[in-house]
Amino acid sequence: MKFLGQFMIIVVCFCWCSAVTDAQTTTAAARAPIAEPAAPAVQASTDVAVSPDEATIRSNIDKYVESYNRRDTQTMANMWSPEAIYTDPRTGEGVMGRDAIKQLFDEIFAGEEDAKLAVTVESIDFVSPNVAIEKGAAVVTYSDHPAEETTYTAVHMKRDGQWVLDRVSEEEIPLPPLSNYEHLKSLEWMVGTWIDQDENTVIETDCEWTRNKNFMTRSFTMVTRDGVELSGMQIVGWDAANNQIRSWVFDSNGGFGEGVWTADGDNWTIESTGSLPDGRKTSATNLLKKIDDHSYTWQSINRVADGELQPNVDEVLIVREAAEEN
């Protein structure tokens, strides 16, 4: 390897480069126990005609949503039975009776004046002529913070010829985990096993995504013919605070460092700084150029160790390990 004699001095910088890789809310549905889209509620979503009772329930759902979006808590409360229970998903506590339910929504609307409700009814099943179970999903949107989503179950009862709400319970829909994949996907081609070798030294690097693709990890192992061995780990990720890709590397000898990545098409410049095991500081500009999905070159220039300028490292070819044939 052309730079083997200088390797141990700049190992932290090298590890950076050869490792290049691409690198909730308050449930508001609780505030919307039932409801349905703005489409006419006289037919099911399959366009199959529904019974008069189901048509009435669907009409009530439309009315409830419309009243919610007008902040008409009195109309909303009147659509519940006198002994109705609404479980507030924010607290897990049950609110009983029309007056208490109205008061709850008055308080909610006082703090969220622009909240808008939309629901999707998934099913309405009649367990008896006077009891129906509605299941669906509710979304409450706001102008200044993320929407809140829940799934819900609502029990409708027919009393004195009128369908009213008797019980409503909700569960939050977990938000998908955040991922910085969009910022790192240009480095995805680096996933896999890579080999850099000559007659004296073999360096093998394994790159893979972490869960949710927020980071890429690169484990490396170096073995020389003289028996010198080195291993370590590099992590490449997106720094959202500074809007840039960064990397951190740690080796088995006790060296460590970090780098800041800048892209120019498929080429990357990594400004690296680090500390050697004996405490000496290092810095370098590392250049990575993608040739294709199976090879890239790496070069290190402007190298400084302990305040002294070091020779540049010539360009090195790194190739993907060939897949074994069955």
Short mmCIF file of the C-alpha atoms (twelve columns), coordinates in Angstrom:
data_MODEL
# 
_entry.id   MODEL 
# 
loop_
_atom_site.group_PDB 
_atom_site.id 
_atom_site.type_symbol 
_atom_site.label_atom_id 
_atom_site.label_alt_id 
_atom_site.label_comp_id 
_atom_site.label_asym_id 
_atom_site.label_seq_id 
_atom_site.Cartn_x 
_atom_site.Cartn_y 
_atom_site.Cartn_z 
_atom_site.pdbx_PDB_model_num 
ATOM 1   C CA . MET A 1   0.000   0.000   0.000  1 
ATOM 2   C CA . LYS A 2   1.512   3.294   -1.065 1 
ATOM 3   C CA . PHE A 3   0.985   5.012   2.259  1 
ATOM 4   C CA . LEU A 4   1.594   2.028   4.536  1 
ATOM 5   C CA . GLY A 5   4.665   3.543   6.181  1 
ATOM 6   C CA . GLN A 6   2.651   6.586   7.226  1 
ATOM 7   C CA . PHE A 7   -0.515  4.698   8.110  1 
ATOM 8   C CA . MET A 8   -0.181  4.524   11.853 1 
ATOM 9   C CA . ILE A 9   0.322   8.288   12.067 1 
ATOM 10  C CA . ILE A 10  -2.823  9.115   10.162 1 
ATOM 11  C CA . VAL A 11  -4.984  6.108   10.987 1 
ATOM 12  C CA . VAL A 12  -7.796  8.243   12.352 1 
ATOM 13  C CA . CYS A 13  -7.963  10.330  9.198  1 
ATOM 14  C CA . PHE A 14  -7.873  7.233   7.006  1 
ATOM 15  C CA . CYS A 15  -10.638 5.517   8.885  1 
ATOM 16  C CA . TRP A 16  -12.858 8.475   8.245  1 
ATOM 17  C CA . CYS A 17  -12.548 8.446   4.571  1 
ATOM 18  C CA . SER A 18  -12.542 4.861   3.570  1 
ATOM 19  C CA . ALA A 19  -15.693 4.526   5.612  1 
ATOM 20  C CA . VAL A 20  -17.758 6.982   3.656  1 
ATOM 21  C CA . THR A 21  -21.340 5.951   3.742  1 
ATOM 22  C CA . ASP A 22  -24.603 7.608   3.047  1 
ATOM 23  C CA . ALA A 23  -25.635 8.211   5.942  1 
ATOM 24  C CA . GLN A 24  -46.966 12.776  19.892 1 
ATOM 25  C CA . THR A 25  -48.485 14.228  20.542 1 
ATOM 26  C CA . THR A 26  -51.654 15.071  22.290 1 
ATOM 27  C CA . THR A 27  -54.327 12.924  20.759 1 
ATOM 28  C CA . ALA A 28  -56.888 15.187  19.360 1 
ATOM 29  C CA . ALA A 29  -59.110 12.553  18.049 1 
ATOM 30  C CA . ALA A 30  -60.284 12.413  21.567 1 
ATOM 31  C CA . ARG A 31  -61.710 15.734  20.816 1 
ATOM 32  C CA . ALA A 32  -63.501 14.193  17.947 1 
ATOM 33  C CA . PRO A 33  -65.228 11.105  19.228 1 
ATOM 34  C CA . ILE A 34  -67.028 10.322  16.030 1 
ATOM 35  C CA . ALA A 35  -67.588 11.815  12.687 1 
ATOM 36  C CA . GLU A 36  -67.294 11.201  8.995  1 
ATOM 37  C CA . PRO A 37  -66.139 12.788  5.771  1 
ATOM 38  C CA . ALA A 38  -68.155 15.475  4.078  1 
ATOM 39  C CA . ALA A 39  -69.612 13.004  1.567  1 
ATOM 40  C CA . PRO A 40  -73.318 12.143  1.949  1 
ATOM 41  C CA . ALA A 41  -73.788 9.619   4.740  1 
ATOM 42  C CA . VAL A 42  -76.798 7.808   3.297  1 
ATOM 43  C CA . GLN A 43  -74.640 5.144   1.644  1 
ATOM 44  C CA . ALA A 44  -71.777 2.985   2.813  1 
ATOM 45  C CA . SER A 45  -68.316 3.430   1.315  1 
ATOM 46  C CA . THR A 46  -69.016 0.438   -0.946 1 
ATOM 47  C CA . ASP A 47  -71.945 2.316   -2.476 1 
ATOM 48  C CA . VAL A 48  -74.286 -0.393  -1.183 1 
ATOM 49  C CA . ALA A 49  -77.559 1.007   0.140  1 
ATOM 50  C CA . VAL A 50  -77.705 1.057   3.939  1 
ATOM 51  C CA . SER A 51  -80.566 0.642   6.350  1 
ATOM 52  C CA . PRO A 52  -82.510 3.695   7.531  1 
ATOM 53  C CA . ASP A 53  -80.905 3.399   10.990 1 
ATOM 54  C CA . GLU A 54  -77.387 3.306   9.580  1 
ATOM 55  C CA . ALA A 55  -78.218 6.229   7.299  1 
ATOM 56  C CA . THR A 56  -79.355 8.206   10.367 1 
ATOM 57  C CA . ILE A 57  -76.149 7.390   12.255 1 
ATOM 58  C CA . ARG A 58  -74.025 8.444   9.301  1 
ATOM 59  C CA . SER A 59  -75.999 11.669  9.023  1 
ATOM 60  C CA . ASN A 60  -75.376 12.283  12.741 1 
ATOM 61  C CA . ILE A 61  -71.670 11.723  12.182 1 
ATOM 62  C CA . ASP A 62  -71.644 14.418  9.489  1 
ATOM 63  C CA . LYS A 63  -73.523 16.752  11.800 1 
ATOM 64  C CA . TYR A 64  -71.115 16.096  14.650 1 
ATOM 65  C CA . VAL A 65  -68.076 16.932  12.499 1 
ATOM 66  C CA . GLU A 66  -69.724 20.069  11.163 1 
ATOM 67  C CA . SER A 67  -70.622 21.177  14.709 1 
ATOM 68  C CA . TYR A 68  -67.096 20.513  15.921 1 
ATOM 69  C CA . ASN A 69  -65.609 22.641  13.169 1 
ATOM 70  C CA . ARG A 70  -68.080 25.463  14.020 1 
ATOM 71  C CA . ARG A 71  -67.183 25.194  17.746 1 
ATOM 72  C CA . ASP A 72  -70.865 24.468  18.478 1 
ATOM 73  C CA . THR A 73  -70.360 22.522  21.695 1 
ATOM 74  C CA . GLN A 74  -74.032 22.680  22.643 1 
ATOM 75  C CA . THR A 75  -75.106 20.829  19.503 1 
ATOM 76  C CA . MET A 76  -72.282 18.320  20.055 1 
ATOM 77  C CA . ALA A 77  -73.348 17.717  23.664 1 
ATOM 78  C CA . ASN A 78  -76.982 17.227  22.655 1 
ATOM 79  C CA . MET A 79  -75.910 14.332  20.448 1 
ATOM 80  C CA . TRP A 80  -74.788 12.340  23.508 1 
ATOM 81  C CA . SER A 81  -77.047 10.394  25.855 1 
ATOM 82  C CA . PRO A 82  -77.611 11.928  29.313 1 
ATOM 83  C CA . GLU A 83  -75.407 9.217   30.914 1 
ATOM 84  C CA . ALA A 84  -72.806 9.109   28.127 1 
ATOM 85  C CA . ILE A 85  -69.135 8.544   28.929 1 
ATOM 86  C CA . TYR A 86  -66.332 10.012  26.877 1 
ATOM 87  C CA . THR A 87  -62.780 8.903   27.697 1 
ATOM 88  C CA . ASP A 88  -60.397 11.809  27.234 1 
ATOM 89  C CA . PRO A 89  -57.302 10.315  25.527 1 
ATOM 90  C CA . ARG A 90  -55.158 13.156  26.864 1 
ATOM 91  C CA . THR A 91  -55.719 12.056  30.467 1 
ATOM 92  C CA . GLY A 92  -57.280 8.608   30.219 1 
ATOM 93  C CA . GLU A 93  -60.103 9.808   32.463 1 
ATOM 94  C CA . GLY A 94  -63.781 9.320   31.709 1 
ATOM 95  C CA . VAL A 95  -66.055 12.347  31.403 1 
ATOM 96  C CA . MET A 96  -69.696 11.527  32.211 1 
ATOM 97  C CA . GLY A 97  -72.830 13.317  31.114 1 
ATOM 98  C CA . ARG A 98  -73.739 15.939  28.535 1 
ATOM 99  C CA . ASP A 99  -72.844 18.939  30.687 1 
ATOM 100 C CA . ALA A 100 -69.391 17.605  31.523 1 
ATOM 101 C CA . ILE A 101 -68.733 16.681  27.881 1 
ATOM 102 C CA . LYS A 102 -69.759 20.178  26.745 1 
ATOM 103 C CA . GLN A 103 -67.475 21.731  29.349 1 
ATOM 104 C CA . LEU A 104 -64.581 19.562  28.186 1 
ATOM 105 C CA . PHE A 105 -64.948 20.671  24.581 1 
ATOM 106 C CA . ASP A 106 -65.362 24.298  25.621 1 
ATOM 107 C CA . GLU A 107 -61.977 24.024  27.332 1 
ATOM 108 C CA . ILE A 108 -60.412 22.303  24.347 1 
ATOM 109 C CA . PHE A 109 -61.640 24.919  21.895 1 
ATOM 110 C CA . ALA A 110 -60.465 27.737  24.150 1 
ATOM 111 C CA . GLY A 111 -56.898 26.481  23.722 1 
ATOM 112 C CA . GLU A 112 -57.150 25.337  20.105 1 
ATOM 113 C CA . GLU A 113 -59.223 27.873  18.228 1 
ATOM 114 C CA . ASP A 114 -58.212 26.667  14.767 1 
ATOM 115 C CA . ALA A 115 -58.634 22.913  15.295 1 
ATOM 116 C CA . LYS A 116 -60.365 21.139  12.399 1 
ATOM 117 C CA . LEU A 117 -61.779 17.639  12.564 1 
ATOM 118 C CA . ALA A 118 -62.068 14.994  9.855  1 
ATOM 119 C CA . VAL A 119 -63.003 11.350  10.331 1 
ATOM 120 C CA . THR A 120 -63.114 8.157   8.319  1 
ATOM 121 C CA . VAL A 121 -65.751 5.634   9.320  1 
ATOM 122 C CA . GLU A 122 -64.437 2.118   8.818  1 
ATOM 123 C CA . SER A 123 -67.497 0.176   9.964  1 
ATOM 124 C CA . ILE A 124 -70.907 0.418   11.645 1 
ATOM 125 C CA . ASP A 125 -72.140 -2.870  13.067 1 
ATOM 126 C CA . PHE A 126 -75.494 -3.422  14.744 1 
ATOM 127 C CA . VAL A 127 -75.266 -5.702  17.793 1 
ATOM 128 C CA . SER A 128 -79.008 -5.293  18.388 1 
ATOM 129 C CA . PRO A 129 -81.780 -3.217  16.814 1 
ATOM 130 C CA . ASN A 130 -81.018 -0.401  19.268 1 
ATOM 131 C CA . VAL A 131 -77.217 -0.609  19.632 1 
ATOM 132 C CA . ALA A 132 -74.583 0.026   16.950 1 
ATOM 133 C CA . ILE A 133 -70.771 0.009   17.163 1 
ATOM 134 C CA . GLU A 134 -68.891 2.494   14.991 1 
ATOM 135 C CA . LYS A 135 -65.149 2.153   14.351 1 
ATOM 136 C CA . GLY A 136 -62.958 4.598   12.483 1 
ATOM 137 C CA . ALA A 137 -60.077 7.052   12.482 1 
ATOM 138 C CA . ALA A 138 -60.085 10.747  13.389 1 
ATOM 139 C CA . VAL A 139 -57.647 13.512  12.494 1 
ATOM 140 C CA . VAL A 140 -57.530 16.967  14.068 1 
ATOM 141 C CA . THR A 141 -55.360 19.494  12.212 1 
ATOM 142 C CA . TYR A 142 -53.915 22.794  13.414 1 
ATOM 143 C CA . SER A 143 -52.237 25.756  11.777 1 
ATOM 144 C CA . ASP A 144 -49.219 25.891  14.086 1 
ATOM 145 C CA . HIS A 145 -48.386 22.312  15.110 1 
ATOM 146 C CA . PRO A 146 -48.657 18.743  13.782 1 
ATOM 147 C CA . ALA A 147 -51.974 17.005  13.287 1 
ATOM 148 C CA . GLU A 148 -53.198 14.520  15.874 1 
ATOM 149 C CA . GLU A 149 -54.572 11.150  14.834 1 
ATOM 150 C CA . THR A 150 -56.497 8.469   16.692 1 
ATOM 151 C CA . THR A 151 -58.518 5.367   16.057 1 
ATOM 152 C CA . TYR A 152 -61.828 5.288   17.901 1 
ATOM 153 C CA . THR A 153 -64.772 3.118   18.855 1 
ATOM 154 C CA . ALA A 154 -68.165 4.755   19.396 1 
ATOM 155 C CA . VAL A 155 -71.281 3.114   20.788 1 
ATOM 156 C CA . HIS A 156 -74.573 4.502   19.444 1 
ATOM 157 C CA . MET A 157 -77.864 3.811   21.225 1 
ATOM 158 C CA . LYS A 158 -81.420 4.371   20.057 1 
ATOM 159 C CA . ARG A 159 -83.427 6.072   22.809 1 
ATOM 160 C CA . ASP A 160 -86.969 7.353   22.378 1 
ATOM 161 C CA . GLY A 161 -86.595 6.853   18.637 1 
ATOM 162 C CA . GLN A 162 -83.376 8.920   18.441 1 
ATOM 163 C CA . TRP A 163 -79.832 7.693   17.888 1 
ATOM 164 C CA . VAL A 164 -77.346 9.190   20.377 1 
ATOM 165 C CA . LEU A 165 -73.777 8.576   21.444 1 
ATOM 166 C CA . ASP A 166 -73.360 6.550   24.612 1 
ATOM 167 C CA . ARG A 167 -69.638 5.626   24.804 1 
ATOM 168 C CA . VAL A 168 -66.529 6.754   22.941 1 
ATOM 169 C CA . SER A 169 -62.950 5.564   23.418 1 
ATOM 170 C CA . GLU A 170 -59.837 6.426   21.432 1 
ATOM 171 C CA . GLU A 171 -56.244 5.353   20.974 1 
ATOM 172 C CA . GLU A 172 -53.368 7.349   19.567 1 
ATOM 173 C CA . ILE A 173 -51.896 6.344   16.235 1 
ATOM 174 C CA . PRO A 174 -48.132 6.192   16.807 1 
ATOM 175 C CA . LEU A 175 -46.180 8.609   14.664 1 
ATOM 176 C CA . PRO A 176 -43.699 6.998   12.270 1 
ATOM 177 C CA . PRO A 177 -40.117 7.254   13.489 1 
ATOM 178 C CA . LEU A 178 -38.113 10.139  12.137 1 
ATOM 179 C CA . SER A 179 -35.549 9.285   9.489  1 
ATOM 180 C CA . ASN A 180 -32.741 11.286  7.900  1 
ATOM 181 C CA . TYR A 181 -32.589 8.906   4.958  1 
ATOM 182 C CA . GLU A 182 -33.363 11.661  2.454  1 
ATOM 183 C CA . HIS A 183 -30.189 13.479  3.530  1 
ATOM 184 C CA . LEU A 184 -28.038 10.338  3.432  1 
ATOM 185 C CA . LYS A 185 -29.400 8.320   0.515  1 
ATOM 186 C CA . SER A 186 -26.741 9.644   -1.899 1 
ATOM 187 C CA . LEU A 187 -24.267 7.494   0.066  1 
ATOM 188 C CA . GLU A 188 -26.406 4.350   0.027  1 
ATOM 189 C CA . TRP A 189 -24.213 2.753   -2.618 1 
ATOM 190 C CA . MET A 190 -21.565 2.376   0.106  1 
ATOM 191 C CA . VAL A 191 -23.576 -0.310  1.921  1 
ATOM 192 C CA . GLY A 192 -21.712 -3.580  1.683  1 
ATOM 193 C CA . THR A 193 -18.203 -4.965  2.161  1 
ATOM 194 C CA . TRP A 194 -15.179 -3.177  0.687  1 
ATOM 195 C CA . ILE A 195 -11.542 -4.230  0.273  1 
ATOM 196 C CA . ASP A 196 -8.382  -2.093  0.102  1 
ATOM 197 C CA . GLN A 197 -5.262  -4.228  -0.179 1 
ATOM 198 C CA . ASP A 198 -1.748  -4.701  -1.504 1 
ATOM 199 C CA . GLU A 199 0.905   -7.344  -0.992 1 
ATOM 200 C CA . ASN A 200 1.443   -6.254  2.624  1 
ATOM 201 C CA . THR A 201 -1.898  -5.076  3.998  1 
ATOM 202 C CA . VAL A 202 -5.611  -5.843  3.767  1 
ATOM 203 C CA . ILE A 203 -8.245  -3.435  5.074  1 
ATOM 204 C CA . GLU A 204 -11.824 -4.727  5.055  1 
ATOM 205 C CA . THR A 205 -14.742 -2.368  5.677  1 
ATOM 206 C CA . ASP A 206 -18.363 -3.393  6.302  1 
ATOM 207 C CA . CYS A 207 -20.984 -0.647  5.912  1 
ATOM 208 C CA . GLU A 208 -24.652 -0.935  6.852  1 
ATOM 209 C CA . TRP A 209 -27.687 1.140   7.845  1 
ATOM 210 C CA . THR A 210 -28.855 1.452   11.401 1 
ATOM 211 C CA . ARG A 211 -32.553 1.069   12.150 1 
ATOM 212 C CA . ASN A 212 -34.746 3.790   10.553 1 
ATOM 213 C CA . LYS A 213 -31.774 4.711   8.326  1 
ATOM 214 C CA . ASN A 214 -30.722 7.609   10.532 1 
ATOM 215 C CA . PHE A 215 -27.074 6.538   10.538 1 
ATOM 216 C CA . MET A 216 -24.683 4.321   8.654  1 
ATOM 217 C CA . THR A 217 -22.113 2.319   10.569 1 
ATOM 218 C CA . ARG A 218 -18.785 1.212   9.169  1 
ATOM 219 C CA . SER A 219 -16.695 -1.373  10.944 1 
ATOM 220 C CA . PHE A 220 -13.157 -1.835  9.683  1 
ATOM 221 C CA . THR A 221 -10.333 -4.298  10.254 1 
ATOM 222 C CA . MET A 222 -6.698  -3.943  9.109  1 
ATOM 223 C CA . VAL A 223 -4.253  -6.827  8.979  1 
ATOM 224 C CA . THR A 224 -0.640  -6.488  7.779  1 
ATOM 225 C CA . ARG A 225 1.810   -9.204  6.815  1 
ATOM 226 C CA . ASP A 226 3.889   -8.210  9.831  1 
ATOM 227 C CA . GLY A 227 0.990   -9.009  12.107 1 
ATOM 228 C CA . VAL A 228 -0.040  -5.442  12.969 1 
ATOM 229 C CA . GLU A 229 -3.809  -5.322  13.420 1 
ATOM 230 C CA . LEU A 230 -6.223  -2.447  13.858 1 
ATOM 231 C CA . SER A 231 -10.004 -2.348  14.033 1 
ATOM 232 C CA . GLY A 232 -12.618 0.274   14.690 1 
ATOM 233 C CA . MET A 233 -16.007 1.757   14.022 1 
ATOM 234 C CA . GLN A 234 -17.203 4.810   12.124 1 
ATOM 235 C CA . ILE A 235 -20.670 6.349   12.267 1 
ATOM 236 C CA . VAL A 236 -21.960 8.621   9.504  1 
ATOM 237 C CA . GLY A 237 -25.105 10.681  10.078 1 
ATOM 238 C CA . TRP A 238 -27.038 13.865  9.399  1 
ATOM 239 C CA . ASP A 239 -26.425 16.838  11.678 1 
ATOM 240 C CA . ALA A 240 -29.822 18.585  11.561 1 
ATOM 241 C CA . ALA A 241 -28.634 21.509  13.675 1 
ATOM 242 C CA . ASN A 242 -25.953 22.432  11.131 1 
ATOM 243 C CA . ASN A 243 -27.561 20.944  7.988  1 
ATOM 244 C CA . GLN A 244 -24.592 18.777  7.091  1 
ATOM 245 C CA . ILE A 245 -23.344 15.209  7.044  1 
ATOM 246 C CA . ARG A 246 -20.875 14.381  9.787  1 
ATOM 247 C CA . SER A 247 -18.907 11.318  10.835 1 
ATOM 248 C CA . TRP A 248 -17.284 10.012  14.000 1 
ATOM 249 C CA . VAL A 249 -14.607 7.311   14.153 1 
ATOM 250 C CA . PHE A 250 -13.036 5.285   16.977 1 
ATOM 251 C CA . ASP A 251 -10.189 2.764   16.629 1 
ATOM 252 C CA . SER A 252 -8.945  -0.096  18.771 1 
ATOM 253 C CA . ASN A 253 -5.683  1.717   19.600 1 
ATOM 254 C CA . GLY A 254 -7.554  4.561   21.291 1 
ATOM 255 C CA . GLY A 255 -7.597  7.098   18.449 1 
ATOM 256 C CA . PHE A 256 -10.752 8.983   17.556 1 
ATOM 257 C CA . GLY A 257 -11.931 11.837  15.376 1 
ATOM 258 C CA . GLU A 258 -14.713 13.433  13.393 1 
ATOM 259 C CA . GLY A 259 -15.353 14.793  9.926  1 
ATOM 260 C CA . VAL A 260 -17.624 17.190  8.058  1 
ATOM 261 C CA . TRP A 261 -18.732 16.116  4.579  1 
ATOM 262 C CA . THR A 262 -19.357 18.303  1.535  1 
ATOM 263 C CA . ALA A 263 -20.672 16.871  -1.741 1 
ATOM 264 C CA . ASP A 264 -19.785 17.807  -5.307 1 
ATOM 265 C CA . GLY A 265 -21.873 15.460  -7.388 1 
ATOM 266 C CA . ASP A 266 -20.613 11.940  -6.593 1 
ATOM 267 C CA . ASN A 267 -17.406 13.332  -5.098 1 
ATOM 268 C CA . TRP A 268 -16.981 14.153  -1.434 1 
ATOM 269 C CA . THR A 269 -14.622 16.338  0.549  1 
ATOM 270 C CA . ILE A 270 -14.281 15.415  4.220  1 
ATOM 271 C CA . GLU A 271 -12.615 17.901  6.534  1 
ATOM 272 C CA . SER A 272 -11.297 15.741  9.366  1 
ATOM 273 C CA . THR A 273 -9.853  16.384  12.810 1 
ATOM 274 C CA . GLY A 274 -8.817  13.857  15.423 1 
ATOM 275 C CA . SER A 275 -6.685  12.727  18.315 1 
ATOM 276 C CA . LEU A 276 -4.094  9.956   18.193 1 
ATOM 277 C CA . PRO A 277 -3.766  7.533   21.123 1 
ATOM 278 C CA . ASP A 278 -0.872  9.566   22.566 1 
ATOM 279 C CA . GLY A 279 -2.897  12.786  22.488 1 
ATOM 280 C CA . ARG A 280 -1.397  14.349  19.379 1 
ATOM 281 C CA . LYS A 281 -3.908  16.251  17.265 1 
ATOM 282 C CA . THR A 282 -4.443  15.505  13.585 1 
ATOM 283 C CA . SER A 283 -6.265  17.147  10.704 1 
ATOM 284 C CA . ALA A 284 -6.618  16.388  7.010  1 
ATOM 285 C CA . THR A 285 -8.687  17.010  3.908  1 
ATOM 286 C CA . ASN A 286 -9.856  13.676  2.541  1 
ATOM 287 C CA . LEU A 287 -11.155 13.290  -0.994 1 
ATOM 288 C CA . LEU A 288 -13.522 10.523  -1.998 1 
ATOM 289 C CA . LYS A 289 -14.512 9.982   -5.626 1 
ATOM 290 C CA . LYS A 290 -17.135 7.461   -6.660 1 
ATOM 291 C CA . ILE A 291 -16.208 5.578   -9.814 1 
ATOM 292 C CA . ASP A 292 -19.258 3.323   -9.918 1 
ATOM 293 C CA . ASP A 293 -21.371 1.283   -7.499 1 
ATOM 294 C CA . HIS A 294 -18.481 -1.127  -7.027 1 
ATOM 295 C CA . SER A 295 -15.435 1.107   -6.647 1 
ATOM 296 C CA . TYR A 296 -14.247 4.485   -5.421 1 
ATOM 297 C CA . THR A 297 -10.956 6.247   -4.778 1 
ATOM 298 C CA . TRP A 298 -9.711  7.915   -1.627 1 
ATOM 299 C CA . GLN A 299 -6.940  10.461  -1.143 1 
ATOM 300 C CA . SER A 300 -5.725  12.508  1.839  1 
ATOM 301 C CA . ILE A 301 -4.129  15.955  1.517  1 
ATOM 302 C CA . ASN A 302 -3.299  18.902  3.781  1 
ATOM 303 C CA . ARG A 303 -2.415  16.442  6.534  1 
ATOM 304 C CA . VAL A 304 -1.140  17.779  9.829  1 
ATOM 305 C CA . ALA A 305 -0.032  15.752  12.873 1 
ATOM 306 C CA . ASP A 306 0.973   17.492  16.092 1 
ATOM 307 C CA . GLY A 307 1.308   20.791  14.233 1 
ATOM 308 C CA . GLU A 308 3.642   19.379  11.571 1 
ATOM 309 C CA . LEU A 309 2.689   19.106  7.900  1 
ATOM 310 C CA . GLN A 310 2.722   15.506  6.629  1 
ATOM 311 C CA . PRO A 311 3.128   14.195  3.065  1 
ATOM 312 C CA . ASN A 312 -0.042  13.753  1.051  1 
ATOM 313 C CA . VAL A 313 -1.412  10.246  0.619  1 
ATOM 314 C CA . ASP A 314 -1.707  9.237   -3.014 1 
ATOM 315 C CA . GLU A 315 -5.060  8.181   -4.427 1 
ATOM 316 C CA . VAL A 316 -6.061  4.663   -3.388 1 
ATOM 317 C CA . LEU A 317 -8.602  2.425   -5.167 1 
ATOM 318 C CA . ILE A 318 -11.170 0.696   -2.933 1 
ATOM 319 C CA . VAL A 319 -13.403 -1.998  -4.434 1 
ATOM 320 C CA . ARG A 320 -16.504 -3.872  -3.382 1 
ATOM 321 C CA . GLU A 321 -15.924 -7.435  -2.275 1 
ATOM 322 C CA . ALA A 322 -16.991 -9.801  -5.036 1 
ATOM 323 C CA . ALA A 323 -20.138 -11.778 -4.279 1 
ATOM 324 C CA . GLU A 324 -19.592 -15.488 -3.864 1 
ATOM 325 C CA . GLU A 325 -21.054 -17.632 -6.621 1 
ATOM 326 C CA . ASN A 326 -23.247 -20.545 -5.652 1 
# 
